[in-house]
């Protein structure tokens, strides 16, 4: 937009303005969940790369993802009450220590 102003172009068609260049872009990105999905995708990629090649770690990851899917469903339907994030972290750490995965 600044370039257009400097070139003294006052009128331009909306079809030539990309959403990412508009004032609405930030709102659309945050409200659409794009940043959350991007963060989760990077996290899942990092975990899968780390587990790759270790049969026990791969199986643990697959089982954990299945548990997460079930728990998310229970949480969204109101059948699962999570006390705190700290409690979840303690449970995960306990499970990892029992399986000796680091």
TIVEX-772749 format. One record per residue: residue number from 1; x, y, z of N, C-alpha, C in turn. Coordinates in nm, 3 decimals. Atoms other than C-alpha are relative to their C-alpha. Last residue first. Example, Ala and Ser with C-alpha at 12.3 -4.5 7.8 and 13.67 -1.06 7.14 Angstrom:
2
<node><resi>2</resi><n_x>-0.082</n_x><n_y>-0.119</n_y><n_z>-0.006</n_z><ca_x>1.367</ca_x><ca_y>-0.106</ca_y><ca_z>0.714</ca_z><c_x>-0.077</c_x><c_y>0.109</c_y><c_z>0.073</c_z></node>
<node><resi>1</resi><n_x>0.089</n_x><n_y>-0.119</n_y><n_z>0.000</n_z><ca_x>1.230</ca_x><ca_y>-0.450</ca_y><ca_z>0.780</ca_z><c_x>0.090</c_x><c_y>0.120</c_y><c_z>0.000</c_z></node>
//
This chain:
102
<node><resi>102</resi><n_x>-0.045</n_x><n_y>-0.137</n_y><n_z>-0.028</n_z><ca_x>1.331</ca_x><ca_y>-3.933</ca_y><ca_z>2.676</ca_z><c_x>0.040</c_x><c_y>0.066</c_y><c_z>-0.127</c_z></node>
<node><resi>101</resi><n_x>-0.015</n_x><n_y>-0.074</n_y><n_z>0.124</n_z><ca_x>1.134</ca_x><ca_y>-4.258</ca_y><ca_z>2.664</ca_z><c_x>0.040</c_x><c_y>0.142</c_y><c_z>0.036</c_z></node>
<node><resi>100</resi><n_x>-0.142</n_x><n_y>-0.034</n_y><n_z>0.019</n_z><ca_x>1.184</ca_x><ca_y>-4.487</ca_y><ca_z>2.965</ca_z><c_x>0.024</c_x><c_y>0.063</c_y><c_z>-0.137</c_z></node>
<node><resi>99</resi><n_x>-0.039</n_x><n_y>0.061</n_y><n_z>0.127</n_z><ca_x>0.831</ca_x><ca_y>-4.629</ca_y><ca_z>2.936</ca_z><c_x>0.147</c_x><c_y>0.025</c_y><c_z>-0.033</c_z></node>
<node><resi>98</resi><n_x>0.030</n_x><n_y>0.143</n_y><n_z>-0.007</n_z><ca_x>0.760</ca_x><ca_y>-4.563</ca_y><ca_z>3.305</ca_z><c_x>0.041</c_x><c_y>-0.073</c_y><c_z>-0.127</c_z></node>
<node><resi>97</resi><n_x>-0.100</n_x><n_y>0.061</n_y><n_z>-0.087</n_z><ca_x>0.936</ca_x><ca_y>-4.228</ca_y><ca_z>3.283</ca_z><c_x>-0.022</c_x><c_y>-0.150</c_y><c_z>0.010</c_z></node>
<node><resi>96</resi><n_x>-0.127</n_x><n_y>0.005</n_y><n_z>0.073</n_z><ca_x>0.725</ca_x><ca_y>-4.131</ca_y><ca_z>2.983</ca_z><c_x>0.109</c_x><c_y>-0.065</c_y><c_z>0.083</c_z></node>
<node><resi>95</resi><n_x>0.009</n_x><n_y>0.103</n_y><n_z>0.103</n_z><ca_x>0.403</ca_x><ca_y>-4.223</ca_y><ca_z>3.162</ca_z><c_x>0.132</c_x><c_y>-0.014</c_y><c_z>-0.075</c_z></node>
<node><resi>94</resi><n_x>0.004</n_x><n_y>0.128</n_y><n_z>-0.068</n_z><ca_x>0.500</ca_x><ca_y>-4.021</ca_y><ca_z>3.470</ca_z><c_x>-0.004</c_x><c_y>-0.114</c_y><c_z>-0.102</c_z></node>
<node><resi>93</resi><n_x>-0.136</n_x><n_y>0.026</n_y><n_z>-0.047</n_z><ca_x>0.597</ca_x><ca_y>-3.723</ca_y><ca_z>3.254</ca_z><c_x>0.008</c_x><c_y>-0.136</c_y><c_z>0.069</c_z></node>
<node><resi>92</resi><n_x>-0.082</n_x><n_y>0.029</n_y><n_z>0.118</n_z><ca_x>0.260</ca_x><ca_y>-3.740</ca_y><ca_z>3.075</ca_z><c_x>0.142</c_x><c_y>-0.034</c_y><c_z>0.042</c_z></node>
<node><resi>91</resi><n_x>0.040</n_x><n_y>0.132</n_y><n_z>0.049</n_z><ca_x>0.068</ca_x><ca_y>-3.762</ca_y><ca_z>3.405</ca_z><c_x>0.087</c_x><c_y>-0.041</c_y><c_z>-0.119</c_z></node>
<node><resi>90</resi><n_x>-0.047</n_x><n_y>0.102</n_y><n_z>-0.097</n_z><ca_x>0.262</ca_x><ca_y>-3.471</ca_y><ca_z>3.554</ca_z><c_x>-0.033</c_x><c_y>-0.140</c_y><c_z>-0.048</c_z></node>
<node><resi>89</resi><n_x>-0.145</n_x><n_y>0.012</n_y><n_z>0.018</n_z><ca_x>0.206</ca_x><ca_y>-3.259</ca_y><ca_z>3.242</ca_z><c_x>0.056</c_x><c_y>-0.106</c_y><c_z>0.094</c_z></node>
<node><resi>88</resi><n_x>-0.022</n_x><n_y>0.073</n_y><n_z>0.125</n_z><ca_x>-0.168</ca_x><ca_y>-3.327</ca_y><ca_z>3.258</ca_z><c_x>0.148</c_x><c_y>-0.022</c_y><c_z>-0.022</c_z></node>
<node><resi>87</resi><n_x>0.035</n_x><n_y>0.139</n_y><n_z>-0.027</n_z><ca_x>-0.177</ca_x><ca_y>-3.221</ca_y><ca_z>3.624</ca_z><c_x>0.023</c_x><c_y>-0.086</c_y><c_z>-0.125</c_z></node>
<node><resi>86</resi><n_x>-0.108</n_x><n_y>0.057</n_y><n_z>-0.081</n_z><ca_x>0.009</ca_x><ca_y>-2.901</ca_y><ca_z>3.541</ca_z><c_x>-0.026</c_x><c_y>-0.146</c_y><c_z>0.028</c_z></node>
<node><resi>85</resi><n_x>-0.105</n_x><n_y>0.037</n_y><n_z>0.094</n_z><ca_x>-0.244</ca_x><ca_y>-2.824</ca_y><ca_z>3.267</ca_z><c_x>0.116</c_x><c_y>-0.066</c_y><c_z>0.073</c_z></node>
<node><resi>84</resi><n_x>-0.098</n_x><n_y>-0.103</n_y><n_z>0.033</n_z><ca_x>-0.515</ca_x><ca_y>-2.825</ca_y><ca_z>3.528</ca_z><c_x>0.101</c_x><c_y>-0.054</c_y><c_z>-0.100</c_z></node>
<node><resi>83</resi><n_x>-0.023</n_x><n_y>-0.083</n_y><n_z>-0.117</n_z><ca_x>-0.826</ca_x><ca_y>-3.002</ca_y><ca_z>3.651</ca_z><c_x>0.100</c_x><c_y>0.111</c_y><c_z>-0.031</c_z></node>
<node><resi>82</resi><n_x>-0.143</n_x><n_y>-0.008</n_y><n_z>-0.023</n_z><ca_x>-0.944</ca_x><ca_y>-3.135</ca_y><ca_z>3.317</ca_z><c_x>0.023</c_x><c_y>0.096</c_y><c_z>0.115</c_z></node>
<node><resi>81</resi><n_x>-0.036</n_x><n_y>-0.123</n_y><n_z>-0.070</n_z><ca_x>-1.309</ca_x><ca_y>-3.234</ca_y><ca_z>3.317</ca_z><c_x>0.150</c_x><c_y>-0.004</c_y><c_z>0.029</c_z></node>
<node><resi>80</resi><n_x>-0.134</n_x><n_y>0.005</n_y><n_z>-0.059</n_z><ca_x>-1.410</ca_x><ca_y>-3.492</ca_y><ca_z>3.062</ca_z><c_x>0.029</c_x><c_y>0.136</c_y><c_z>0.061</c_z></node>
<node><resi>79</resi><n_x>-0.012</n_x><n_y>0.122</n_y><n_z>-0.079</n_z><ca_x>-1.772</ca_x><ca_y>-3.565</ca_y><ca_z>2.965</ca_z><c_x>0.137</c_x><c_y>-0.017</c_y><c_z>0.063</c_z></node>
<node><resi>78</resi><n_x>0.024</n_x><n_y>-0.025</n_y><n_z>-0.141</n_z><ca_x>-1.845</ca_x><ca_y>-3.211</ca_y><ca_z>2.850</ca_z><c_x>0.011</c_x><c_y>-0.121</c_y><c_z>0.089</c_z></node>
<node><resi>77</resi><n_x>0.138</n_x><n_y>0.040</n_y><n_z>-0.031</n_z><ca_x>-1.886</ca_x><ca_y>-3.301</ca_y><ca_z>2.483</ca_z><c_x>-0.032</c_x><c_y>0.015</c_y><c_z>0.148</c_z></node>
<node><resi>76</resi><n_x>0.093</n_x><n_y>-0.082</n_y><n_z>0.077</n_z><ca_x>-1.577</ca_x><ca_y>-3.102</ca_y><ca_z>2.385</ca_z><c_x>-0.146</c_x><c_y>-0.035</c_y><c_z>0.028</c_z></node>
<node><resi>75</resi><n_x>-0.006</n_x><n_y>-0.138</n_y><n_z>-0.050</n_z><ca_x>-1.370</ca_x><ca_y>-3.257</ca_y><ca_z>2.664</ca_z><c_x>-0.104</c_x><c_y>0.087</c_y><c_z>-0.070</c_z></node>
<node><resi>74</resi><n_x>0.066</n_x><n_y>-0.002</n_y><n_z>-0.131</n_z><ca_x>-1.478</ca_x><ca_y>-3.611</ca_y><ca_z>2.575</ca_z><c_x>-0.005</c_x><c_y>0.142</c_y><c_z>0.057</c_z></node>
<node><resi>73</resi><n_x>0.142</n_x><n_y>0.026</n_y><n_z>0.023</n_z><ca_x>-1.389</ca_x><ca_y>-3.554</ca_y><ca_z>2.209</ca_z><c_x>-0.077</c_x><c_y>0.005</c_y><c_z>0.132</c_z></node>
<node><resi>72</resi><n_x>0.054</n_x><n_y>-0.123</n_y><n_z>0.059</n_z><ca_x>-1.057</ca_x><ca_y>-3.396</ca_y><ca_z>2.308</ca_z><c_x>-0.150</c_x><c_y>-0.016</c_y><c_z>-0.024</c_z></node>
<node><resi>71</resi><n_x>0.017</n_x><n_y>-0.099</n_y><n_z>-0.107</n_z><ca_x>-0.991</ca_x><ca_y>-3.693</ca_y><ca_z>2.537</ca_z><c_x>-0.055</c_x><c_y>0.132</c_y><c_z>-0.052</c_z></node>
<node><resi>70</resi><n_x>0.112</n_x><n_y>0.041</n_y><n_z>-0.086</n_z><ca_x>-1.055</ca_x><ca_y>-3.948</ca_y><ca_z>2.260</ca_z><c_x>-0.027</c_x><c_y>0.105</c_y><c_z>0.108</c_z></node>
<node><resi>69</resi><n_x>0.123</n_x><n_y>-0.011</n_y><n_z>0.079</n_z><ca_x>-0.829</ca_x><ca_y>-3.765</ca_y><ca_z>2.014</ca_z><c_x>-0.122</c_x><c_y>-0.034</c_y><c_z>0.085</c_z></node>
<node><resi>68</resi><n_x>0.030</n_x><n_y>-0.142</n_y><n_z>0.013</n_z><ca_x>-0.559</ca_x><ca_y>-3.723</ca_y><ca_z>2.279</ca_z><c_x>-0.130</c_x><c_y>0.020</c_y><c_z>-0.077</c_z></node>
<node><resi>67</resi><n_x>0.053</n_x><n_y>-0.047</n_y><n_z>-0.128</n_z><ca_x>-0.572</ca_x><ca_y>-4.092</ca_y><ca_z>2.364</ca_z><c_x>-0.039</c_x><c_y>0.147</c_y><c_z>-0.007</c_z></node>
<node><resi>66</resi><n_x>0.135</n_x><n_y>0.057</n_y><n_z>-0.011</n_z><ca_x>-0.530</ca_x><ca_y>-4.184</ca_y><ca_z>1.996</ca_z><c_x>-0.066</c_x><c_y>0.045</c_y><c_z>0.130</c_z></node>
<node><resi>65</resi><n_x>0.087</n_x><n_y>-0.077</n_y><n_z>0.090</n_z><ca_x>-0.238</ca_x><ca_y>-3.942</ca_y><ca_z>1.974</ca_z><c_x>-0.143</c_x><c_y>-0.053</c_y><c_z>0.005</c_z></node>
<node><resi>64</resi><n_x>0.025</n_x><n_y>-0.130</n_y><n_z>-0.063</n_z><ca_x>-0.077</ca_x><ca_y>-4.100</ca_y><ca_z>2.281</ca_z><c_x>-0.093</c_x><c_y>0.085</c_y><c_z>-0.086</c_z></node>
<node><resi>63</resi><n_x>0.096</n_x><n_y>0.020</n_y><n_z>-0.110</n_z><ca_x>-0.113</ca_x><ca_y>-4.448</ca_y><ca_z>2.134</ca_z><c_x>-0.037</c_x><c_y>0.131</c_y><c_z>0.066</c_z></node>
<node><resi>62</resi><n_x>0.129</n_x><n_y>0.035</n_y><n_z>0.060</n_z><ca_x>0.053</ca_x><ca_y>-4.338</ca_y><ca_z>1.809</ca_z><c_x>-0.107</c_x><c_y>-0.019</c_y><c_z>0.107</c_z></node>
<node><resi>61</resi><n_x>0.055</n_x><n_y>-0.120</n_y><n_z>0.062</n_z><ca_x>0.334</ca_x><ca_y>-4.165</ca_y><ca_z>2.000</ca_z><c_x>-0.138</c_x><c_y>-0.028</c_y><c_z>-0.061</c_z></node>
<node><resi>60</resi><n_x>0.043</n_x><n_y>-0.090</n_y><n_z>-0.108</n_z><ca_x>0.396</ca_x><ca_y>-4.464</ca_y><ca_z>2.224</ca_z><c_x>-0.068</c_x><c_y>0.124</c_y><c_z>-0.059</c_z></node>
<node><resi>59</resi><n_x>0.125</n_x><n_y>0.055</n_y><n_z>-0.052</n_z><ca_x>0.405</ca_x><ca_y>-4.691</ca_y><ca_z>1.918</ca_z><c_x>-0.055</c_x><c_y>0.087</c_y><c_z>0.112</c_z></node>
<node><resi>58</resi><n_x>0.103</n_x><n_y>-0.017</n_y><n_z>0.103</n_z><ca_x>0.666</ca_x><ca_y>-4.469</ca_y><ca_z>1.750</ca_z><c_x>-0.135</c_x><c_y>-0.049</c_y><c_z>0.052</c_z></node>
<node><resi>57</resi><n_x>0.036</n_x><n_y>-0.142</n_y><n_z>0.003</n_z><ca_x>0.872</ca_x><ca_y>-4.448</ca_y><ca_z>2.071</ca_z><c_x>-0.111</c_x><c_y>0.025</c_y><c_z>-0.102</c_z></node>
<node><resi>56</resi><n_x>0.071</n_x><n_y>-0.028</n_y><n_z>-0.124</n_z><ca_x>0.871</ca_x><ca_y>-4.828</ca_y><ca_z>2.112</ca_z><c_x>-0.048</c_x><c_y>0.146</c_y><c_z>0.003</c_z></node>
<node><resi>55</resi><n_x>0.131</n_x><n_y>0.064</n_y><n_z>0.004</n_z><ca_x>0.963</ca_x><ca_y>-4.885</ca_y><ca_z>1.748</ca_z><c_x>-0.083</c_x><c_y>0.030</c_y><c_z>0.124</c_z></node>
<node><resi>54</resi><n_x>0.005</n_x><n_y>0.072</n_y><n_z>-0.125</n_z><ca_x>1.246</ca_x><ca_y>-4.633</ca_y><ca_z>1.749</ca_z><c_x>-0.140</c_x><c_y>-0.058</c_y><c_z>0.014</c_z></node>
<node><resi>53</resi><n_x>-0.108</n_x><n_y>0.097</n_y><n_z>-0.005</n_z><ca_x>1.315</ca_x><ca_y>-4.527</ca_y><ca_z>1.391</ca_z><c_x>0.006</c_x><c_y>-0.080</c_y><c_z>0.129</c_z></node>
<node><resi>52</resi><n_x>-0.024</n_x><n_y>0.081</n_y><n_z>0.120</n_z><ca_x>1.107</ca_x><ca_y>-4.212</ca_y><ca_z>1.401</ca_z><c_x>0.121</c_x><c_y>-0.093</c_y><c_z>0.018</c_z></node>
<node><resi>51</resi><n_x>0.038</n_x><n_y>0.139</n_y><n_z>-0.028</n_z><ca_x>1.031</ca_x><ca_y>-4.091</ca_y><ca_z>1.753</ca_z><c_x>0.036</c_x><c_y>-0.095</c_y><c_z>-0.115</c_z></node>
<node><resi>50</resi><n_x>-0.079</n_x><n_y>0.051</n_y><n_z>-0.113</n_z><ca_x>1.222</ca_x><ca_y>-3.763</ca_y><ca_z>1.713</ca_z><c_x>-0.029</c_x><c_y>-0.148</c_y><c_z>0.026</c_z></node>
<node><resi>49</resi><n_x>-0.138</n_x><n_y>0.011</n_y><n_z>0.046</n_z><ca_x>1.078</ca_x><ca_y>-3.697</ca_y><ca_z>1.369</ca_z><c_x>0.088</c_x><c_y>-0.059</c_y><c_z>0.110</c_z></node>
<node><resi>48</resi><n_x>-0.007</n_x><n_y>0.117</n_y><n_z>0.088</n_z><ca_x>0.728</ca_x><ca_y>-3.772</ca_y><ca_z>1.495</ca_z><c_x>0.140</c_x><c_y>-0.021</c_y><c_z>-0.054</c_z></node>
<node><resi>47</resi><n_x>0.014</n_x><n_y>0.123</n_y><n_z>-0.077</n_z><ca_x>0.771</ca_x><ca_y>-3.535</ca_y><ca_z>1.789</ca_z><c_x>0.015</c_x><c_y>-0.122</c_y><c_z>-0.090</c_z></node>
<node><resi>46</resi><n_x>-0.118</n_x><n_y>0.015</n_y><n_z>-0.085</n_z><ca_x>0.905</ca_x><ca_y>-3.249</ca_y><ca_z>1.576</ca_z><c_x>-0.004</c_x><c_y>-0.131</c_y><c_z>0.078</c_z></node>
<node><resi>45</resi><n_x>-0.112</n_x><n_y>0.036</n_y><n_z>0.086</n_z><ca_x>0.636</ca_x><ca_y>-3.298</ca_y><ca_z>1.313</ca_z><c_x>0.126</c_x><c_y>-0.023</c_y><c_z>0.083</c_z></node>
<node><resi>44</resi><n_x>0.019</n_x><n_y>0.140</n_y><n_z>0.039</n_z><ca_x>0.364</ca_x><ca_y>-3.299</ca_y><ca_z>1.578</ca_z><c_x>0.114</c_x><c_y>-0.049</c_y><c_z>-0.090</c_z></node>
<node><resi>43</resi><n_x>-0.022</n_x><n_y>0.083</n_y><n_z>-0.118</n_z><ca_x>0.499</ca_x><ca_y>-2.975</ca_y><ca_z>1.727</ca_z><c_x>-0.012</c_x><c_y>-0.149</c_y><c_z>-0.035</c_z></node>
<node><resi>42</resi><n_x>-0.144</n_x><n_y>-0.001</n_y><n_z>-0.026</n_z><ca_x>0.522</ca_x><ca_y>-2.806</ca_y><ca_z>1.388</ca_z><c_x>0.035</c_x><c_y>-0.092</c_y><c_z>0.117</c_z></node>
<node><resi>41</resi><n_x>-0.065</n_x><n_y>0.075</n_y><n_z>0.109</n_z><ca_x>0.167</ca_x><ca_y>-2.912</ca_y><ca_z>1.304</ca_z><c_x>0.151</c_x><c_y>-0.006</c_y><c_z>0.021</c_z></node>
<node><resi>40</resi><n_x>0.022</n_x><n_y>0.143</n_y><n_z>-0.024</n_z><ca_x>0.038</ca_x><ca_y>-2.797</ca_y><ca_z>1.644</ca_z><c_x>0.069</c_x><c_y>-0.084</c_y><c_z>-0.107</c_z></node>
<node><resi>39</resi><n_x>-0.078</n_x><n_y>0.039</n_y><n_z>-0.118</n_z><ca_x>0.194</ca_x><ca_y>-2.453</ca_y><ca_z>1.599</ca_z><c_x>-0.013</c_x><c_y>-0.150</c_y><c_z>0.027</c_z></node>
<node><resi>38</resi><n_x>-0.140</n_x><n_y>-0.004</n_y><n_z>0.039</n_z><ca_x>0.055</ca_x><ca_y>-2.417</ca_y><ca_z>1.246</ca_z><c_x>0.089</c_x><c_y>-0.045</c_y><c_z>0.115</c_z></node>
<node><resi>37</resi><n_x>-0.025</n_x><n_y>0.119</n_y><n_z>0.083</n_z><ca_x>-0.290</ca_x><ca_y>-2.527</ca_y><ca_z>1.360</ca_z><c_x>0.145</c_x><c_y>-0.006</c_y><c_z>-0.043</c_z></node>
<node><resi>36</resi><n_x>0.008</n_x><n_y>0.119</n_y><n_z>-0.085</n_z><ca_x>-0.286</ca_x><ca_y>-2.269</ca_y><ca_z>1.640</ca_z><c_x>0.032</c_x><c_y>-0.126</c_y><c_z>-0.080</c_z></node>
<node><resi>35</resi><n_x>-0.122</n_x><n_y>0.002</n_y><n_z>-0.080</n_z><ca_x>-0.165</ca_x><ca_y>-1.994</ca_y><ca_z>1.404</ca_z><c_x>0.001</c_x><c_y>-0.122</c_y><c_z>0.092</c_z></node>
<node><resi>34</resi><n_x>-0.116</n_x><n_y>0.035</n_y><n_z>0.083</n_z><ca_x>-0.435</ca_x><ca_y>-2.074</ca_y><ca_z>1.152</ca_z><c_x>0.128</c_x><c_y>-0.010</c_y><c_z>0.081</c_z></node>
<node><resi>33</resi><n_x>-0.071</n_x><n_y>0.111</n_y><n_z>-0.063</n_z><ca_x>-0.713</ca_x><ca_y>-2.076</ca_y><ca_z>1.410</ca_z><c_x>0.125</c_x><c_y>-0.041</c_y><c_z>-0.076</c_z></node>
<node><resi>32</resi><n_x>0.023</n_x><n_y>0.124</n_y><n_z>0.075</n_z><ca_x>-0.937</ca_x><ca_y>-1.868</ca_y><ca_z>1.184</ca_z><c_x>0.068</c_x><c_y>-0.120</c_y><c_z>0.064</c_z></node>
<node><resi>31</resi><n_x>0.133</n_x><n_y>0.053</n_y><n_z>-0.026</n_z><ca_x>-0.965</ca_x><ca_y>-1.582</ca_y><ca_z>1.434</ca_z><c_x>-0.025</c_x><c_y>-0.133</c_y><c_z>-0.072</c_z></node>
<node><resi>30</resi><n_x>0.018</n_x><n_y>0.041</n_y><n_z>-0.139</n_z><ca_x>-0.592</ca_x><ca_y>-1.516</ca_y><ca_z>1.445</ca_z><c_x>-0.136</c_x><c_y>-0.064</c_y><c_z>0.024</c_z></node>
<node><resi>29</resi><n_x>-0.098</n_x><n_y>0.104</n_y><n_z>-0.034</n_z><ca_x>-0.531</ca_x><ca_y>-1.515</ca_y><ca_z>1.071</ca_z><c_x>-0.024</c_x><c_y>-0.051</c_y><c_z>0.141</c_z></node>
<node><resi>28</resi><n_x>0.036</n_x><n_y>0.125</n_y><n_z>0.067</n_z><ca_x>-0.850</ca_x><ca_y>-1.328</ca_y><ca_z>0.988</ca_z><c_x>0.095</c_x><c_y>-0.114</c_y><c_z>0.039</c_z></node>
<node><resi>27</resi><n_x>0.122</n_x><n_y>0.050</n_y><n_z>-0.063</n_z><ca_x>-0.782</ca_x><ca_y>-1.055</ca_y><ca_z>1.246</ca_z><c_x>-0.040</c_x><c_y>-0.135</c_y><c_z>-0.060</c_z></node>
<node><resi>26</resi><n_x>-0.034</n_x><n_y>0.047</n_y><n_z>-0.135</n_z><ca_x>-0.425</ca_x><ca_y>-1.009</ca_y><ca_z>1.125</ca_z><c_x>-0.121</c_x><c_y>-0.062</c_y><c_z>0.068</c_z></node>
<node><resi>25</resi><n_x>-0.079</n_x><n_y>0.123</n_y><n_z>0.005</n_z><ca_x>-0.535</ca_x><ca_y>-0.987</ca_y><ca_z>0.762</ca_z><c_x>0.028</c_x><c_y>-0.057</c_y><c_z>0.137</c_z></node>
<node><resi>24</resi><n_x>0.079</n_x><n_y>0.111</n_y><n_z>-0.052</n_z><ca_x>-0.815</ca_x><ca_y>-0.733</ca_y><ca_z>0.810</ca_z><c_x>0.083</c_x><c_y>-0.129</c_y><c_z>0.014</c_z></node>
<node><resi>23</resi><n_x>0.010</n_x><n_y>-0.019</n_y><n_z>-0.145</n_z><ca_x>-0.581</ca_x><ca_y>-0.436</ca_y><ca_z>0.772</ca_z><c_x>-0.075</c_x><c_y>-0.116</c_y><c_z>0.065</c_z></node>
<node><resi>22</resi><n_x>0.106</n_x><n_y>-0.086</n_y><n_z>-0.050</n_z><ca_x>-0.499</ca_x><ca_y>-0.560</ca_y><ca_z>0.423</ca_z><c_x>0.003</c_x><c_y>0.010</c_y><c_z>0.153</c_z></node>
<node><resi>21</resi><n_x>-0.043</n_x><n_y>-0.139</n_y><n_z>0.003</n_z><ca_x>-0.176</ca_x><ca_y>-0.687</ca_y><ca_z>0.275</ca_z><c_x>-0.103</c_x><c_y>0.093</c_y><c_z>0.062</c_z></node>
<node><resi>20</resi><n_x>-0.111</n_x><n_y>-0.016</n_y><n_z>-0.094</n_z><ca_x>-0.235</ca_x><ca_y>-1.050</ca_y><ca_z>0.373</ca_z><c_x>0.053</c_x><c_y>0.143</c_y><c_z>0.004</c_z></node>
<node><resi>19</resi><n_x>0.049</n_x><n_y>-0.010</n_y><n_z>-0.137</n_z><ca_x>-0.575</ca_x><ca_y>-1.031</ca_y><ca_z>0.202</ca_z><c_x>0.114</c_x><c_y>0.027</c_y><c_z>0.098</c_z></node>
<node><resi>18</resi><n_x>0.002</n_x><n_y>0.128</n_y><n_z>-0.069</n_z><ca_x>-0.413</ca_x><ca_y>-0.963</ca_y><ca_z>-0.133</ca_z><c_x>-0.044</c_x><c_y>0.021</c_y><c_z>0.144</c_z></node>
<node><resi>17</resi><n_x>-0.053</n_x><n_y>-0.010</n_y><n_z>-0.136</n_z><ca_x>-0.510</ca_x><ca_y>-0.639</ca_y><ca_z>-0.303</ca_z><c_x>-0.013</c_x><c_y>-0.137</c_y><c_z>0.068</c_z></node>
<node><resi>16</resi><n_x>-0.145</n_x><n_y>-0.004</n_y><n_z>0.008</n_z><ca_x>-0.551</ca_x><ca_y>-0.670</ca_y><ca_z>-0.679</ca_z><c_x>0.067</c_x><c_y>0.009</c_y><c_z>0.138</c_z></node>
<node><resi>15</resi><n_x>-0.050</n_x><n_y>0.132</n_y><n_z>0.042</n_z><ca_x>-0.914</ca_x><ca_y>-0.784</ca_y><ca_z>-0.660</ca_z><c_x>0.152</c_x><c_y>-0.005</c_y><c_z>-0.008</c_z></node>
<node><resi>14</resi><n_x>-0.012</n_x><n_y>0.091</n_y><n_z>-0.115</n_z><ca_x>-1.001</ca_x><ca_y>-0.476</ca_y><ca_z>-0.454</ca_z><c_x>0.061</c_x><c_y>-0.134</c_y><c_z>-0.040</c_z></node>
<node><resi>13</resi><n_x>0.107</n_x><n_y>0.098</n_y><n_z>-0.014</n_z><ca_x>-0.936</ca_x><ca_y>-0.256</ca_y><ca_z>-0.758</ca_z><c_x>0.029</c_x><c_y>-0.092</c_y><c_z>0.119</c_z></node>
<node><resi>12</resi><n_x>-0.038</n_x><n_y>0.133</n_y><n_z>0.048</n_z><ca_x>-0.708</ca_x><ca_y>0.040</ca_y><ca_z>-0.723</ca_z><c_x>-0.113</c_x><c_y>-0.097</c_y><c_z>0.030</c_z></node>
<node><resi>11</resi><n_x>0.106</n_x><n_y>0.100</n_y><n_z>0.014</n_z><ca_x>-0.762</ca_x><ca_y>0.410</ca_y><ca_z>-0.685</ca_z><c_x>0.059</c_x><c_y>-0.130</c_y><c_z>-0.053</c_z></node>
<node><resi>10</resi><n_x>0.101</n_x><n_y>-0.022</n_y><n_z>-0.102</n_z><ca_x>-0.505</ca_x><ca_y>0.653</ca_y><ca_z>-0.548</ca_z><c_x>-0.108</c_x><c_y>-0.108</c_y><c_z>-0.004</c_z></node>
<node><resi>9</resi><n_x>0.115</n_x><n_y>0.078</n_y><n_z>0.049</n_z><ca_x>-0.190</ca_x><ca_y>0.561</ca_y><ca_z>-0.734</ca_z><c_x>-0.105</c_x><c_y>0.003</c_y><c_z>0.110</c_z></node>
<node><resi>8</resi><n_x>0.116</n_x><n_y>-0.087</n_y><n_z>0.017</n_z><ca_x>0.054</ca_x><ca_y>0.838</ca_y><ca_z>-0.649</ca_z><c_x>-0.117</c_x><c_y>-0.074</c_y><c_z>-0.067</c_z></node>
<node><resi>7</resi><n_x>0.015</n_x><n_y>-0.012</n_y><n_z>0.146</n_z><ca_x>0.357</ca_x><ca_y>0.612</ca_y><ca_z>-0.698</ca_z><c_x>-0.121</c_x><c_y>0.085</c_y><c_z>-0.037</c_z></node>
<node><resi>6</resi><n_x>-0.117</n_x><n_y>-0.072</n_y><n_z>0.049</n_z><ca_x>0.437</ca_x><ca_y>0.676</ca_y><ca_z>-0.333</ca_z><c_x>-0.004</c_x><c_y>0.019</c_y><c_z>-0.151</c_z></node>
<node><resi>5</resi><n_x>0.011</n_x><n_y>-0.141</n_y><n_z>-0.038</n_z><ca_x>0.084</ca_x><ca_y>0.580</ca_y><ca_z>-0.236</ca_z><c_x>0.117</c_x><c_y>0.081</c_y><c_z>-0.055</c_z></node>
<node><resi>4</resi><n_x>0.104</n_x><n_y>-0.059</n_y><n_z>0.083</n_z><ca_x>0.104</ca_x><ca_y>0.256</ca_y><ca_z>-0.433</ca_z><c_x>-0.016</c_x><c_y>0.149</c_y><c_z>0.031</c_z></node>
<node><resi>3</resi><n_x>-0.057</n_x><n_y>-0.015</n_y><n_z>0.135</n_z><ca_x>0.434</ca_x><ca_y>0.173</ca_y><ca_z>-0.269</ca_z><c_x>-0.101</c_x><c_y>0.067</c_y><c_z>-0.091</c_z></node>
<node><resi>2</resi><n_x>-0.088</n_x><n_y>-0.116</n_y><n_z>-0.002</n_z><ca_x>0.285</ca_x><ca_y>0.239</ca_y><ca_z>0.073</ca_z><c_x>0.060</c_x><c_y>0.026</c_y><c_z>-0.138</c_z></node>
<node><resi>1</resi><n_x>0.082</n_x><n_y>-0.118</n_y><n_z>0.000</n_z><ca_x>0.000</ca_x><ca_y>0.000</ca_y><ca_z>0.000</ca_z><c_x>0.087</c_x><c_y>0.126</c_y><c_z>0.000</c_z></node>
//
